[in-house]
Amino acid sequence: MGNVFVLAEHRQGELRDITLEMLTKAAAVAWQTGGEVVAVLLGSGVDAFAEKLRGYADRVLYVDDPLFADYNSEKYQKALAPLIQEHKPELFMIGHTTQGVDLAPALAVELKLPFISDVIEINLVDGKLKPVRQFYQGKVNANFSFKGEPPYLLTFREASLEAGEPNKSGSIEKVASPLQEDIAYRRFVEYVAAEVGDVDITQSEILVAVGRGIKEEKNMPLIEELAKAMKADICGSRAAIDAGWLGHDRQVGTSGKTVKPKLYVAIGISGAFQHLAGMKGAKTIVAINKDPDAPIFSVADLGIVDDLFKVVPKLTEKLKELKG
Amino acid sequence: MNIFVCIKRVPDTSEAIVKVDDTGRGVDSSKFSFDINESDNYAVEEAVLLKEAKGGNVQIVCAGTQDADMMIRMALAKGCDSAIRIDDPRINEVDPLQVAKVLAAAIKGKEFDLVLTGCMASDDGNMAVGVALAEELGVPHAAMVKKVEAGDGKVKVYRELEGGISEVVEMDLPAVITIQTGINEPRYAPIKGIRLAQKKELTVLKLEDLGVAPEEVSEAASLIALENFYIPEVESKAEILEGEPEEKAALLAEKLVKGGLL
């Protein structure tokens, strides 16, 4: 008993990072519950993934069926529901990703499972699982607990931890496909690649990033002036792209690009975890924000807590002066 | 095309100081300003755009107190036709599956082609209600949608995935779609619309009116429990520059230039 199951996530021939992150967490939890780590893989001809997963799991349950070539929430649900009922894990983990949020709540409703979403940490207190999740965009954490009997279901946030090294050599067990035929009412059509713009911000050495704090498009010249003085490219958080101030190709974060410049200057960006995931690999991070509690300061090297409209013009002026 | 759109009133905490209240399980919201949840605002706009293109009507569903009426009237002013507000303090808002059950009860049995919700509430960040709602209604769903193309008896949607890739999915109607921000440009409520909105129907219901047993969606019946809130320790290694705004700006400029960062 006490087994921890992890749903492997993959897309377009790639195993997603969240999978190994979850397996790493699952191993820590299972070590305390005395259970096994079990990876669940639904796919078509993805033997290489199964092989990779066995390095992190005691068992790999592998459904190999062309019907699972591409993700489809309805097919996944049809496959996972009987599997969860049969194996009755203590805990079933799904990534809090665009796949996981499209799948887990429906699965929880169908099976009446205790379900907690977007978990960032799983503590064990007196043998009970106590997931931690956040409210108010990361300003408050909450300790949760499950009530009733397992299986318990949760979605786990990406990049909450670093995946460890493989240290298991589990068995791979092929499981008969639960699907007899394709599902008609929800159909996968195709993937459409991301927009390509004039500047590839993943290659930029210096980035000035703008967020909600700039308030209006008419304030963008402030940022453009600063970027010019710094010889930087401009990028932005989701808010700046949604508002139409910048094109989609300039978005930094989980639904945009992951950047690793030498210098990243975040202006008026509070730092939602989706944004942090896309830029925390920058060598030096500067944050300018009037909210001292903004999560962006958790990854910053240098910070100014103040009104950006007072700071940015002065910064531009001083930089021009110094750089002559 | 008949559409339900589910909306929630949330606090804007993007620049607010958030403090845990005396119960330890809530926050002091006395200084917060509230408005429609961001992605719900995009869902309202998408619903109105679909109605304008295809005809039909848009009904709002909202679980909330009277405080939500202003927000609901604004959505009506933008072109939604009527609203149902479920006002019942017994609903356990902490559990998205219970909230979904309540919303489903308000929609079940009525004729609809689409249910739209925002993909995430900015206060609890669960991203769960819309997908759970689809399961309660027994219809297909797609989450985090950035483009909707409604056709005859079916709908094609573009789900926004990590890295800006889109997954194109086709579904039979009726269906539930959770809307991602940026899908459209939400309009401002026109003055004429605000006047008209006052006359539109806003029905306030209790759980019993929906045939939902209150204990079923109560905190006691939830399969999860919020034990306590706490303010996370920000492990910041940031050097915070001090002084007047211009002093801080000058100091930063010097550090960047002399530190060899520029």
Interface residues (C-beta under 8 A of the other chain):
Chain A: R11 R16 Y71 N72 S73 E74 H96 T97 T98 V101 D102 L103 A104 P105 A106 A108 V109 E110 K112 L113 P114 F115 I116 S117 D118 K130 R133 Q134 F135 Y136 Q137 G138 K139 V140 N141 A142 N143 F144 S145 F146 K147 G148 A184 Y185 R186 R187 F188 V189 E190 Y191 V192 A193 A194 E195 I206 R212 M230 K231 R238 I241 D242 G244 H248 D249 Q251 T254 S255 G256 K257 T258 K262 L263 S270 T284 V286 A287 K290 D291 D293 P295 F297 S298 A300 D301 L302 G303 I304 V305 D306 D307 K310 V311 V312 K314 L315 E317 K318 L319 E321 L322 K323
Chain B: P11 T13 S14 E15 A16 I17 V18 V20 V27 P96 L97 A100 C119 S122 D123 D124 G125 N126 M127 A128 V129 G130 V131 A132 A134 E135 E136 P140 H141 A142 A143 M144 K156 Y158 R159 E160 L161 E162 G163 G164 I165 S166 E167 V168 V169 E170 M171 D172 T181 G182 E185 S222 L223 I224 A225 L226 E227 N228 F229 Y230 I231 P232 V234 E235 S236 K237 A238 E239 I240 L241 P245 E246 K248 A249 A250 L252 A253 E254 K255 L256 V257 L261 L262
